[in-house]
């Protein structure tokens, strides 16, 4: 994989626009993150098209189902040769173990802990009494014991998780540079530099690049802070 930790989140509805944006900033990112919106709109064909840019592909599918179904889904995407795939840690140990066993040899499987759109009140509403940091650490322990490569967590939690899982692979979304970008639906955010300093392996950045007036300049500026 590239030494550049920035993965551009390409959750845009049009394939041609996604390709054009990725091509424009390709020299200043380390990979491409494709989420549910992109995958549901463009499927395997869209992933194959973006593979042509020669950058690692992160399939952020957040798989969460019974172990057999998740394992079958992992096998179904072998042909796409993803560098990273996400599953939900809340699916439990057996699901995560089966997901990792079914993944491609060069594919990192990472578990989503607490979505960066959730805060304390949101967790309470779904019956989780822990705060986001406590819940992230608990699920990180579970993912580690299940043999996964790492987790997805916010920049607020990655430092603590890194201390207890020294060789883990940590994906951090919800990042906003100090450039006046709105937070959107993210509630627990840090800057890319802060996340990297705290132990992040991958920095997922979408709107600060994709919705910038000059995406190339925005990507170059973020890269320059790392």
Secondary structure in CASP SS format (residue, H / E / C, confidence):
PFRMAT SS
TARGET T0000
AUTHOR 0000-0000-0000
METHOD secondary structure of the structure
MODEL  1
X C 1.00
X C 1.00
X C 1.00
X C 1.00
X C 1.00
X E 1.00
X E 1.00
X E 1.00
X E 1.00
X C 1.00
X C 1.00
X C 1.00
X C 1.00
X C 1.00
X H 1.00
X H 1.00
X H 1.00
X H 1.00
X H 1.00
X H 1.00
X H 1.00
X H 1.00
X H 1.00
X H 1.00
X H 1.00
X H 1.00
X H 1.00
X H 1.00
X C 1.00
X C 1.00
X E 1.00
X E 1.00
X E 1.00
X E 1.00
X C 1.00
X H 1.00
X H 1.00
X H 1.00
X H 1.00
X H 1.00
X H 1.00
X H 1.00
X H 1.00
X H 1.00
X H 1.00
X H 1.00
X H 1.00
X H 1.00
X H 1.00
X H 1.00
X H 1.00
X C 1.00
X C 1.00
X C 1.00
X C 1.00
X E 1.00
X E 1.00
X E 1.00
X E 1.00
X E 1.00
X E 1.00
X E 1.00
X E 1.00
X C 1.00
X C 1.00
X C 1.00
X H 1.00
X H 1.00
X H 1.00
X H 1.00
X H 1.00
X H 1.00
X H 1.00
X H 1.00
X H 1.00
X H 1.00
X C 1.00
X H 1.00
X H 1.00
X H 1.00
X C 1.00
X C 1.00
X C 1.00
X E 1.00
X E 1.00
X E 1.00
X E 1.00
X E 1.00
X H 1.00
X H 1.00
X H 1.00
X C 1.00
X H 1.00
X H 1.00
X H 1.00
X H 1.00
X H 1.00
X H 1.00
X H 1.00
X H 1.00
X H 1.00
X H 1.00
X C 1.00
X C 1.00
X C 1.00
X C 1.00
X C 1.00
X E 1.00
X E 1.00
X E 1.00
X E 1.00
X E 1.00
X C 1.00
X C 1.00
X C 1.00
X C 1.00
X C 1.00
X C 1.00
X C 1.00
X H 1.00
X H 1.00
X H 1.00
X H 1.00
X H 1.00
X H 1.00
X C 1.00
X C 1.00
X C 1.00
X C 1.00
X C 1.00
X C 1.00
X H 1.00
X H 1.00
X H 1.00
X H 1.00
X H 1.00
X H 1.00
X H 1.00
X H 1.00
X H 1.00
X H 1.00
X H 1.00
X H 1.00
X H 1.00
X H 1.00
X C 1.00
X C 1.00
X C 1.00
X C 1.00
X E 1.00
X E 1.00
X E 1.00
X C 1.00
X C 1.00
X C 1.00
X C 1.00
X C 1.00
X H 1.00
X H 1.00
X H 1.00
X H 1.00
X H 1.00
X H 1.00
X H 1.00
X C 1.00
X C 1.00
X C 1.00
X C 1.00
X E 1.00
X E 1.00
X E 1.00
X E 1.00
X C 1.00
X C 1.00
X E 1.00
X C 1.00
X C 1.00
X C 1.00
X C 1.00
X C 1.00
X C 1.00
X C 1.00
X C 1.00
X C 1.00
X C 1.00
X C 1.00
X C 1.00
X C 1.00
X C 1.00
X E 1.00
X C 1.00
X H 1.00
X H 1.00
X H 1.00
X H 1.00
X H 1.00
X H 1.00
X C 1.00
X C 1.00
X C 1.00
X C 1.00
X E 1.00
X E 1.00
X E 1.00
X E 1.00
X C 1.00
X H 1.00
X H 1.00
X H 1.00
X H 1.00
X C 1.00
X C 1.00
X C 1.00
X C 1.00
X H 1.00
X H 1.00
X H 1.00
X H 1.00
X H 1.00
X H 1.00
X H 1.00
X H 1.00
X H 1.00
X H 1.00
X C 1.00
X C 1.00
END
